[in-house]
Structure formats: structure tokens, C-alpha cells
Amino acid sequence: MTHFLESLSTEVNVPLRDVVGNRELALEVVRETLRPGALDAPVRWAHVSELQDPAPYLVGGELILTAGVNLPAEVDRYVRGLRDAGVTALGFGLTPTVFETLPEPLRRACARHGLPLLVVPSRTPFLAVNRAVSVALTEAGQREQRRITAAREALTRAAGNGLSELTSALAARLRSWVALVGAGDVLASAHDAPAPLPPEVRELMATVRAGSGIRSATTEVGGSFVVVQPVYPQATASHLVVVGRSRRFDGADRAILAVGAALLGLVGRAGSDAAELGAAATDLLLGRTSAQGVARAVLGSGVACLVAGAAHRRGPDEVALRPDWLRARLDTPLVSMRPGPSFAAIAGSAPSPSLLEDLRAAGWLTAVGPPVPAVRLAGSAAEVELLLARAQALGRPVVAGGGPWDFDALLAPDAAAGFAARALDPLVALDAAGDRSLVRTLRVWLSHHGAWEPTAVELGVHRNSVRHRITQVERALEVDLADPEVRMRLWFALRWATPETQSP
């Protein structure tokens, strides 16, 4: 069993039999040089070369044309080099001034190494062969484009009827069997696919999952060609599309597969998300499950992270504003959009630093809370709000601490919440008695290191109003905010505050 990874390609080619079958060229095929399937091999271009070793200048798939002007004495090495370079066939032109008949050593070498040999009669100029191949490639390209367009329209229509209909439509367009395989090699949808999938195919799937980038992998199993490709939008997504048939997949097939994979990924994700969310919400409303159970059903874990985001600089564009855009990147269906614009999401694990940078580049500045049991997510909202204020002050994403800097681990959650309630209670009481926003002002002011102007800009008030509010905070708490230790304690009080200790 052999397999290889390759980038998706729509490079146009024509089978060798189409070139050989052009009667105007009058090409003669040397039959003993043909191996099974040789006439179905792709021709990507016809190229004239009289070099003794043209292999370094070839990319594979060429029909090489030569009159043998510089045919080397070591013909066997010449032919072996062409074969190893991926040449599809060798066309030998008969010329009265060079070779009037086909050299026997060349015939024997091509037969020995399985390189198809064509005899080009003296009345057929190489230019005619070049032109014929060029015309055939152009016509093939036009046919493939029409086929890809028709397939794209058909698959898009099928996607509206659900995952099963889309799977069947893709199988019909590729004339193959199709399987959509999820995590743990669970079959999500299939059409005529072998069950279970052969071990060689499962091995290939593991290879794709271990890779990076949107790539496909091909293998040959029992005379069938099998292609494995991740679904969109994740390059190494948990769901893979697997297709197989007896014929090789050409450029148009791969383009159609790319469209099908993208639609299967979107329809499959949307369908599974809707089903999981619907079931989880129903059980929650009926009292059959808890927040922990919902998290496990939807996220696959009872532990989750709260991710908050706010517009950064020019803010997200129309695409990045869509909830589905954020759901795909954060790998969670639990995304809530808010005015501002801003968002809150519950993810099964903390996003990677590179993803947070990608979100910033798209106009979202983010803050990530610590992983906590689902029942404690509401309690982490205040901390994440504070982290987001800090992120806005710094202009970069902020993630809840961990490792040697994780002060949160020093206190039990109840003790931390109690400290926060006692420290902030005077401000909460004043905020409840009148519209003073002292808690929020203190949070923003501390996140800007006590800078008046940035705090005023973020709050949308005059800097004198900020000074007045901070003076009220000092009086209410009986502290001196010029003291860095006081600022530190209040910062942690704001981090550990629960929703009940926030100002109304």
C-alpha cells in the first residue's frame, strides 16, 4: 500500500490516448512499450528537446519529442532518466537526415522501463504535435470548467436538503463512493462506502489529521483509488471526506471534491450543532440535565473557558461580524453577539495564541478566562470583563494567568468571592443609590494604570469627571489609590467579583 499527500490542483491534462488517437498526426504506438493503463496517463504538455539529459528541466507529465540528434550512446540511462522524471511518453521523429527508422536500442530500452514510445512520421512536424496537444488542453480546460460549474450548482442545491442528500450528490458527481468520517472514525454520512473502511484508509486518515494546511491524501487499495481530505473550515478538522473509485481523480474531480468537502463541513457542523444544542436545551428546560451536562453534550467536556471580544481599531468587517465566522474559528456553537460590537463565547478549550492574533487582525480584541467547571462560568464573567478592559488598554489579547503566576490558585473560589464582596460593597451600594458607575470607573482606570485621558475616552466622559469619581472611590473605601498595594488588592477584588457583587 502506497500513499502520498498533495495540494489540491486543477491543472488541466489530457490522456495520452487522445493524443495518439488524433488521426491527423498519424502517430504509431510501439505496443511492447505500453504497460497497463499507460494510454490513460495524463499529458500536460508537449515539449521538443534534443538534450542528452532533459530530466532536470522537466516537471512531469510531458510528451517529449526528439529526432535523436543528440541521442546518447547510453540509451538505457537516457530512457530511465525520462521515466524517473515523470515523462508520460517519448515521441521519436523519423528524419531522413538523422534516423529514417526507429533505433532498436531505443525500442528495447523503452520496453524495458515501461516508457510509452510513439513514432512520429517524417510528414508530421513536431509543431503539429505541439499545436494538437495545446488545442486538446484548451478544449479539456473548457470542458472541466463547465463540469466544475455544473457540479458546484448541483452540490449547493443538494446542501439545502441536508447532509445525506449532499453526500449522495457528491458521489454522483464523482461517480464514486463517499464517506464523511468524524472524530474516532465515526461514520457521519455515507453513500455506497465500504463498512468498515479498510485499515489502509484509516491509516491514511490518521496521516491527514496529523498534517497541517488544507491538503489531500491519496492511496491505492485493491485496485481502487482513494482520496482523503479535511472538511472546511479547519485544515486538520476532526471530520474528513473520503472518496474512492476504480479510476484516478483528475484536476476537475479534485476541484469538485473541494467544493463538496467545504459544503459537507458547513452542513455537517450546522446540523450537528443544531441537534446537540436542541437536545441540550430541551433537557435543561425539563430539568433532566445540568449546566455541566449541557457543556459535555455540546463541547465534549464539563470544563470550559469564557472568551470575550470587543471591536479593535476599525473593528471587524461584515464577514467577521457574523456569528458563524466566530463559531468556526473558536470551534464552538456557543457564541453570543452583543452591541458595540462585542461577543461572548464558551469554548471547550482556550484558543491558541496564534488564533487570538488572527482574531485581532480581523478586528476583534479578545480576553480568555481560566478553564472552569460549567457551573462556575457565570462567576468568571466579571474576571473576563476585567481582562477584556486590560486587553483594550494594552491593545493585545489577554489570557487568564497560569503556571507560577496563577494567583487564583492560592485562594478557594468562595474565599476569593467573599474578599471581593467585602472590598467592593461600599462602591456597589453607591452605584445602586445613584448613577455613578464607580465600580466600572475603577476597573477602567486601573486597567489604564491610572491614566486620566485614556480612561475618560473609554468611559465617554470628561477627565475631570474621572478625577471626581476616583476621589469618591477613595473616600468610600477609605484608601489611597496612589498606593500600589491598594491598587493591586482592588484589581484582584474586581477579578474575583461575582455577578452579585457587580454594580447594577
Secondary structure, 3 states (H helix, E strand, C coil): CCEEEECCCCCCCEEHHHHHCCCCCCCEECHHHCCCCHHHCEECEEEECCCCCCHHHCCCCEEEEECCCCCCCCHHHHHHHHHHCCCCEEEEECECCCECCCCHHHHHHHHHHCCCEEEECCCCCHHHHHHHHHHHHHHHHHHHHHHHHHHHHHHHHHHCCCHHHHHHHHHHHHCCEEEEECHHHCEEEEECCCCCCCHHHHHHHHHHHCCCCCCEEEEEECCEEEEEEECCCCCCCCCEEEEEECCCCCHHHHHHHHHHHHHHHHHHHHHHHHHHHHHHHHHHHCCCCCHHHHHHHHHCCCEEEEEEEEECCCCCCCCCCCHHHHHHHHCCCCEEEECCCEEEEEECCCCCHHHHHHHHHCCEEEEECCCEEHHHCHHHHHHHHHHHHHHHHHCCCEECCCHHHCHHHHCCHHHHHHHHHHHHHHHHHHHHHCCCCHHHHHHHHHHCCCCHHHHHHHHCCCHHHHHHHHHHHHHHHCCCCCCHHHHHHHHHHHHHCCHHHCCC
